[in-house]
Amino acid sequence: MLNKSEMSPDDFAGYVAQNYPRWSRVVGRVTKVQRFGVFVEFDDGLQGLIRRREMAWDSEGDLENLAAPGQRIEVVVINFDQASQRLELSRRLVEHDPWQEFISSAQPGQTVQGQVVRVMPYGAFVELIPGVVGLVRVAEIAPWFVEQVEDVLWVGDHVQAEILSLDPHKRHVALSIKKHLKRLEREATQAAIAAYVGRETGGQLTLGERLGLTAEQLAQPAPAQQAQPLRRRDERILIVEDEQALADMMEKWLRKLGYRVDVVYSGDTGLERALATAYYLIFMDLNLPGLDGLEVTRQILAHRPASHIALMTGADLADEHGPAIESIDFVEVLLKPFTPQEVEALLERLEAGEQSRGAYVISQSQELAEEIGFFRRVAQVVEQGRGLVETLTHSLAELRSETKACAGAIFALDPVSHAVSLVAHTGVPLAFETYHHRLSESPVKDVILEQRVIWEKEAGGRGAARFRYLLPLLNFESCLGAPIKTNNGVQHGLFLFHPQPNFFSPSQLQHTLAMALVLGAAIERSQTEEMMRSFQQLFLVGQLSGGLAHEVNNKLASVEFHSNDLLQGFTRLEQEQPDLTKNFIYRELRRAAETIVAMNRSVMETARMFRTLIAGDESRPLQVNDVIKHTLRLMEPLARKHQVELQATLSPDLPRMLGVRVRLQQAFHNVILNAIQQIAAHRQEGGRVELRTEYRPEDSAYPLKIFIFDDGPGIHRQHFEQVFKLGFTTRRHEGTGLGLYITRGLIESMGGRIQVAESYILMGATFLIELPAFTEEATHD
């Protein structure tokens, strides 16, 4: 039997190393089974411990079912703990040793991935496969200087790293995220250089070689488009529009269709002309100098009830004057910017004798009005006059006076960095500036993150280990701590201190818990007021943009008429002078004109998207791929500004889904915008955003999958759900915390769901949007 008392420390250490070398298999007898582990004694009397996690690969079961006192079991020696003079043992390594599997395929320079399981001041331990853990030292975390591991890596985060070295005997794996990132950067640079060289080589090719055409084919004239026959009409049309460029182009266009056209630029003149002459059709702008378009229309219809009047306006005024417009007997409402084709369609309906109005829907924004009214009522009820810090400090002083505490404090824990700040304090001074660095490892974390209530009677005695990072702030024995809860979670904790042991009574604890509820309401009120200020800014921007939209819509419509007229001019020239198509300069001019038309129509399509947002929210079958393509076109200028490449891999067999196009587009927009902003904030060299769609019919509930990946900083695993909460943002002083919160609401309103599917810190994140497929049954439902 081993007698440790007769051995020197060195002799004893030598005995253990010789008889119980690391990773050797030995047999011992179970002496005790506890909830946290199993104690084992060997034949020579040496003791050992099998921790719960080392009993089995599935460590969730009861240890009583895995071992019993008196049972002899085989174990593997992991380590020897000098402090307790006890062996650290593993039972699960007897069943299967993952190290043998790992070293058979792993080698230095190889890229591996894993999950952070422990963070220490010198680095982060990453579990690569169950039972194999590698170390990323702080200097190997990122290409830039990292002061503290927690600034970048948290427990639970997924990472990718390169193996620096392997020591199978010691079972050590050294990892480097920094080296992996630098290798990826080199590969990206090489790919960019190769692409650039390819473009330069392509620049030496002739035009025919680029297009795959021979010189003879290039010389052939372009096929002329069949000119549309001009209509010959004798009807008279009146245009009442204060935007002269738009009015003049409409006049020119209608004259080419064979109509006689009069143009006026004010409501008073328009009324005078309309009453003096019986017009076949009147185009009436609503926003006119002098008499507005609505009043002019009413007076015309009062004297000439059979008049055909088409109203022209922007979506903002259409929404504002919805009931008034509905009360008028109009033939059509043309929402700016409109196209010549919309005007022609109206004329064709009138020629066919159709007197009914065109499809016209105006959203009265009742929900928005009710929401604004709600915020106003809340603002009237909530007490005004004190800021949040003053309110918290005043309330804390009242509580300290009531409980006779020597000091009171309200701490806040940053959800991103886990840094602790002192929000309010009263009573005995705290040495906060000197000792605040380790408070995230103190009971402050227990109260805020784990929402525990603390009632400590002897912090310097039996609670010394637990309070070791809080005690340096001031001398205390008794402590009360309560989480301050709001609808957005817990980010604050309320603490009271007193130097006397067993000082606080149950009654004082109840006072503290009640005050925590009051303070939660105060914090929530402050958050609501801040949100209201943000909404007010948005409303102001909306009002300003409404006026701007009116001007832009007029200009867009004018450009559309100009460009259509230009293309028709080209067509007539080609009919009259066919040889023009052989002229290179002429062909380039025509191509430029077609490009201008296409660009203007793209802008008009964007304007229609915003008009749809106002017009209504009717669900209809949608092609998700088409919505993605349009969203990417809208996001391209912003992405180009921040050097972010947008890519899409779209499944051709993706079925339709039932939803509101503008909602789905806004959801995609929000996720892509968030990705671009994160890349811009963390990667000076730019990055990329990739969208991929898949159809998985085996998932009957959500067969449509949309993956949105960005190579930004990644998302901490602890934030996978937090990012969708109202007000949560990692971009301090910039983000509003609304984008992804709104996105989840939009997706869920269409029967779908959104989540963070995957994230590797410093490598990027992937969002997954899942949507149901469209079926006829869903339509009937």
CORGI-V583459 format. One record per residue. RES is the residue in one small letter. SS is DSSP state (h for helix, s for strand, l for the rest). NEAR is the number of other ideal C-beta (glycine too) atoms within 12 Angstrom. Layout:
BEGIN
RES/SS/NEAR ; RES/SS/NEAR
END
This chain:
BEGIN
m/l/11 ; l/l/20 ; n/l/12 ; k/h/19 ; s/h/12 ; e/h/10 ; m/l/17 ; s/l/11 ; p/h/14 ; d/h/11 ; d/h/16 ; f/h/23 ; a/h/18 ; g/h/15 ; y/h/24 ; v/h/32 ; a/h/18 ; q/h/14 ; n/h/21 ; y/l/34 ; p/l/20 ; r/l/26 ; w/l/23 ; s/l/23 ; r/s/21 ; v/s/32 ; v/s/22 ; g/s/34 ; r/s/26 ; v/s/32 ; t/s/26 ; k/s/23 ; v/s/25 ; q/l/19 ; r/l/12 ; f/l/16 ; g/s/28 ; v/s/39 ; f/s/30 ; v/s/40 ; e/s/30 ; f/l/29 ; d/l/15 ; d/l/22 ; g/l/21 ; l/l/32 ; q/s/28 ; g/s/39 ; l/s/35 ; i/s/42 ; r/s/28 ; r/h/25 ; r/h/29 ; e/h/34 ; m/l/36 ; a/l/27 ; w/l/21 ; d/l/15 ; s/l/22 ; e/l/12 ; g/l/15 ; d/l/17 ; l/h/28 ; e/h/17 ; n/h/14 ; l/l/25 ; a/l/32 ; a/l/17 ; p/l/18 ; g/l/14 ; q/l/25 ; r/s/18 ; i/s/34 ; e/s/24 ; v/s/38 ; v/s/35 ; v/s/34 ; i/s/34 ; n/s/26 ; f/s/28 ; d/s/19 ; q/l/15 ; a/l/9 ; s/l/14 ; q/l/22 ; r/s/29 ; l/s/36 ; e/s/31 ; l/s/42 ; s/s/40 ; r/l/37 ; r/h/29 ; l/h/32 ; v/h/25 ; e/h/21 ; h/l/20 ; d/l/24 ; p/h/25 ; w/h/31 ; q/h/17 ; e/h/16 ; f/h/28 ; i/h/24 ; s/h/14 ; s/h/16 ; a/l/31 ; q/l/17 ; p/l/20 ; g/l/18 ; q/l/25 ; t/s/26 ; v/s/34 ; q/s/26 ; g/s/35 ; q/s/33 ; v/s/39 ; v/s/28 ; r/s/25 ; v/s/31 ; m/s/20 ; p/l/17 ; y/l/17 ; g/s/32 ; a/s/41 ; f/s/29 ; v/s/41 ; e/s/29 ; l/s/35 ; i/s/26 ; p/l/24 ; g/l/29 ; v/s/33 ; v/s/29 ; g/s/42 ; l/s/38 ; v/s/46 ; r/s/29 ; v/h/26 ; a/h/23 ; e/h/33 ; i/l/36 ; a/l/32 ; p/l/24 ; w/l/19 ; f/l/12 ; v/l/26 ; e/l/15 ; q/l/24 ; v/h/32 ; e/h/32 ; d/h/25 ; v/l/34 ; l/l/42 ; w/l/32 ; v/l/24 ; g/l/23 ; d/l/40 ; h/s/36 ; v/s/46 ; q/s/35 ; a/s/46 ; e/s/31 ; i/s/34 ; l/s/28 ; s/s/22 ; l/s/28 ; d/s/18 ; p/l/19 ; h/l/11 ; k/l/17 ; r/l/28 ; h/s/22 ; v/s/37 ; a/s/29 ; l/s/41 ; s/s/36 ; i/h/46 ; k/h/29 ; k/h/29 ; h/h/32 ; l/h/35 ; k/h/20 ; r/h/21 ; l/h/28 ; e/h/23 ; r/h/15 ; e/h/15 ; a/h/21 ; t/h/15 ; q/h/14 ; a/h/16 ; a/h/19 ; i/h/14 ; a/h/14 ; a/h/15 ; y/h/14 ; v/h/14 ; g/h/14 ; r/h/14 ; e/h/12 ; t/h/13 ; g/h/14 ; g/l/13 ; q/l/12 ; l/l/15 ; t/l/14 ; l/h/19 ; g/h/15 ; e/h/15 ; r/h/14 ; l/h/12 ; g/l/11 ; l/l/15 ; t/l/13 ; a/h/12 ; e/h/8 ; q/h/13 ; l/h/20 ; a/h/17 ; q/l/15 ; p/l/19 ; a/l/24 ; p/l/10 ; a/l/19 ; q/l/17 ; q/l/11 ; a/l/17 ; q/l/17 ; p/l/12 ; l/l/16 ; r/l/18 ; r/l/12 ; r/l/21 ; d/l/11 ; e/l/25 ; r/s/25 ; i/s/40 ; l/s/42 ; i/s/44 ; v/s/47 ; e/l/46 ; d/l/31 ; e/l/35 ; q/h/19 ; a/h/23 ; l/h/38 ; a/h/34 ; d/h/24 ; m/h/35 ; m/h/45 ; e/h/30 ; k/h/25 ; w/h/38 ; l/h/36 ; r/h/25 ; k/h/27 ; l/l/32 ; g/l/21 ; y/l/31 ; r/s/21 ; v/s/32 ; d/s/30 ; v/s/33 ; v/s/36 ; y/l/25 ; s/l/26 ; g/h/31 ; d/h/22 ; t/h/25 ; g/h/41 ; l/h/34 ; e/h/21 ; r/h/29 ; a/h/38 ; l/h/21 ; a/h/17 ; t/l/22 ; a/l/19 ; y/l/33 ; y/l/30 ; l/s/37 ; i/s/43 ; f/s/49 ; m/s/47 ; d/s/45 ; l/l/42 ; n/l/34 ; l/l/33 ; p/l/20 ; g/l/20 ; l/l/27 ; d/l/29 ; g/h/44 ; l/h/34 ; e/h/23 ; v/h/41 ; t/h/42 ; r/h/27 ; q/h/25 ; i/h/36 ; l/h/26 ; a/h/16 ; h/h/18 ; r/l/25 ; p/l/14 ; a/l/16 ; s/l/36 ; h/l/36 ; i/s/43 ; a/s/43 ; l/s/46 ; m/s/42 ; t/s/44 ; g/l/39 ; a/h/40 ; d/h/34 ; l/h/31 ; a/h/38 ; d/h/34 ; e/h/26 ; h/l/26 ; g/h/28 ; p/h/13 ; a/h/22 ; i/h/34 ; e/h/19 ; s/l/13 ; i/l/31 ; d/l/23 ; f/l/35 ; v/l/31 ; e/s/35 ; v/s/39 ; l/s/43 ; l/s/38 ; k/l/40 ; p/l/39 ; f/l/40 ; t/l/32 ; p/h/35 ; q/h/19 ; e/h/30 ; v/h/36 ; e/h/26 ; a/h/21 ; l/h/37 ; l/h/31 ; e/h/18 ; r/h/22 ; l/h/29 ; e/h/20 ; a/l/11 ; g/l/10 ; e/l/16 ; q/l/18 ; s/l/16 ; r/l/23 ; g/l/23 ; a/l/17 ; y/l/26 ; v/l/23 ; i/l/27 ; s/l/24 ; q/l/20 ; s/l/24 ; q/h/13 ; e/h/12 ; l/h/19 ; a/h/15 ; e/h/13 ; e/h/17 ; i/h/20 ; g/h/15 ; f/h/17 ; f/h/25 ; r/h/17 ; r/h/14 ; v/h/21 ; a/h/20 ; q/h/12 ; v/h/13 ; v/l/22 ; e/l/17 ; q/l/13 ; g/l/9 ; r/l/17 ; g/l/19 ; l/h/29 ; v/h/23 ; e/h/17 ; t/h/30 ; l/h/37 ; t/h/25 ; h/h/25 ; s/h/34 ; l/h/39 ; a/h/24 ; e/h/22 ; l/h/38 ; r/h/33 ; s/h/19 ; e/h/21 ; t/h/36 ; k/l/23 ; a/l/39 ; c/l/29 ; a/s/34 ; g/s/46 ; a/s/46 ; i/s/46 ; f/s/41 ; a/s/35 ; l/s/34 ; d/l/25 ; p/l/30 ; v/l/25 ; s/l/22 ; h/l/32 ; a/l/25 ; v/s/37 ; s/s/26 ; l/s/31 ; v/s/35 ; a/s/37 ; h/s/31 ; t/s/31 ; g/s/27 ; v/l/21 ; p/l/17 ; l/l/30 ; a/l/20 ; f/h/27 ; e/h/15 ; t/h/13 ; y/h/21 ; h/l/25 ; h/l/23 ; r/l/25 ; l/h/38 ; s/h/30 ; e/h/26 ; s/l/35 ; p/h/40 ; v/h/44 ; k/h/30 ; d/h/30 ; v/h/40 ; i/h/39 ; l/l/30 ; e/l/16 ; q/l/23 ; r/l/20 ; v/l/28 ; i/s/36 ; w/s/28 ; e/s/35 ; k/l/24 ; e/l/24 ; a/l/39 ; g/l/26 ; g/l/17 ; r/l/14 ; g/l/25 ; a/l/17 ; a/l/16 ; r/l/24 ; f/l/34 ; r/l/18 ; y/l/23 ; l/l/42 ; l/h/29 ; p/h/23 ; l/h/35 ; l/l/31 ; n/l/22 ; f/l/39 ; e/l/27 ; s/s/36 ; c/s/48 ; l/s/43 ; g/s/43 ; a/s/43 ; p/s/36 ; i/s/41 ; k/s/25 ; t/s/29 ; n/l/17 ; n/l/26 ; g/s/25 ; v/s/32 ; q/s/37 ; h/s/43 ; g/s/46 ; l/s/47 ; f/s/56 ; l/s/45 ; f/s/41 ; h/s/32 ; p/l/22 ; q/l/19 ; p/l/18 ; n/l/19 ; f/l/25 ; f/l/39 ; s/l/20 ; p/h/15 ; s/h/15 ; q/h/28 ; l/h/28 ; q/h/20 ; h/h/28 ; t/h/41 ; l/h/29 ; a/h/22 ; m/h/37 ; a/h/38 ; l/h/22 ; v/h/27 ; l/h/40 ; g/h/32 ; a/h/26 ; a/h/34 ; i/h/37 ; e/h/29 ; r/h/28 ; s/h/29 ; q/h/28 ; t/h/28 ; e/h/24 ; e/h/23 ; m/h/26 ; m/h/24 ; r/h/17 ; s/h/22 ; f/h/23 ; q/h/18 ; q/h/16 ; l/h/19 ; f/h/20 ; l/h/14 ; v/h/15 ; g/h/24 ; q/h/16 ; l/h/15 ; s/h/20 ; g/h/25 ; g/h/19 ; l/h/18 ; a/h/32 ; h/h/34 ; e/h/23 ; v/h/28 ; n/h/41 ; n/h/34 ; k/h/26 ; l/h/35 ; a/h/44 ; s/h/33 ; v/h/32 ; e/h/38 ; f/h/41 ; h/h/26 ; s/h/30 ; n/h/33 ; d/h/28 ; l/h/26 ; l/h/30 ; q/h/28 ; g/h/21 ; f/h/30 ; t/h/27 ; r/h/22 ; l/h/23 ; e/h/27 ; q/h/19 ; e/h/14 ; q/l/16 ; p/h/18 ; d/h/16 ; l/h/23 ; t/h/28 ; k/h/16 ; n/l/18 ; f/h/16 ; i/h/12 ; y/h/21 ; r/h/23 ; e/h/15 ; l/h/21 ; r/h/28 ; r/h/18 ; a/h/18 ; a/h/26 ; e/h/22 ; t/h/17 ; i/h/23 ; v/h/27 ; a/h/18 ; m/h/19 ; n/h/30 ; r/h/27 ; s/h/24 ; v/h/27 ; m/h/32 ; e/h/26 ; t/h/29 ; a/h/35 ; r/h/28 ; m/h/27 ; f/h/31 ; r/h/35 ; t/h/27 ; l/h/29 ; i/h/30 ; a/h/27 ; g/l/24 ; d/l/22 ; e/l/18 ; s/l/23 ; r/s/22 ; p/s/24 ; l/s/32 ; q/l/28 ; v/h/44 ; n/h/29 ; d/h/23 ; v/h/39 ; i/h/39 ; k/h/22 ; h/h/28 ; t/h/37 ; l/h/33 ; r/h/28 ; l/h/27 ; m/h/35 ; e/h/23 ; p/h/16 ; l/h/24 ; a/h/31 ; r/h/16 ; k/h/14 ; h/l/30 ; q/l/20 ; v/s/35 ; e/s/29 ; l/s/34 ; q/s/24 ; a/s/30 ; t/s/19 ; l/l/26 ; s/l/23 ; p/l/12 ; d/l/17 ; l/l/28 ; p/l/26 ; r/l/28 ; m/s/38 ; l/s/31 ; g/s/35 ; v/l/28 ; r/h/35 ; v/h/33 ; r/h/37 ; l/h/43 ; q/h/38 ; q/h/34 ; a/h/41 ; f/h/45 ; h/h/36 ; n/h/34 ; v/h/45 ; i/h/42 ; l/h/35 ; n/h/43 ; a/h/46 ; i/h/37 ; q/h/32 ; q/h/35 ; i/h/34 ; a/h/27 ; a/h/24 ; h/h/31 ; r/l/32 ; q/l/14 ; e/l/20 ; g/l/25 ; g/s/35 ; r/s/29 ; v/s/43 ; e/s/29 ; l/s/37 ; r/s/26 ; t/s/33 ; e/s/28 ; y/s/25 ; r/l/22 ; p/l/17 ; e/l/10 ; d/l/17 ; s/l/12 ; a/l/16 ; y/l/27 ; p/l/27 ; l/s/42 ; k/s/35 ; i/s/43 ; f/s/33 ; i/s/45 ; f/s/34 ; d/s/42 ; d/l/34 ; g/l/36 ; p/l/34 ; g/l/39 ; i/l/38 ; h/l/35 ; r/h/26 ; q/h/26 ; h/h/28 ; f/l/27 ; e/l/19 ; q/h/25 ; v/h/38 ; f/h/33 ; k/l/25 ; l/l/27 ; g/l/29 ; f/l/32 ; t/l/29 ; t/l/29 ; r/l/24 ; r/l/15 ; h/l/8 ; e/l/14 ; g/l/23 ; t/l/26 ; g/l/28 ; l/l/28 ; g/h/36 ; l/h/44 ; y/h/28 ; i/h/27 ; t/h/38 ; r/h/29 ; g/h/22 ; l/h/34 ; i/h/38 ; e/h/23 ; s/h/23 ; m/l/38 ; g/l/26 ; g/l/34 ; r/s/28 ; i/s/38 ; q/s/29 ; v/s/35 ; a/s/26 ; e/s/26 ; s/s/37 ; y/s/36 ; i/l/42 ; l/l/39 ; m/l/32 ; g/s/34 ; a/s/40 ; t/s/31 ; f/s/41 ; l/s/30 ; i/s/42 ; e/s/30 ; l/s/42 ; p/l/32 ; a/l/32 ; f/l/26 ; t/l/17 ; e/h/11 ; e/h/10 ; a/h/20 ; t/h/14 ; h/h/8 ; d/l/11
END
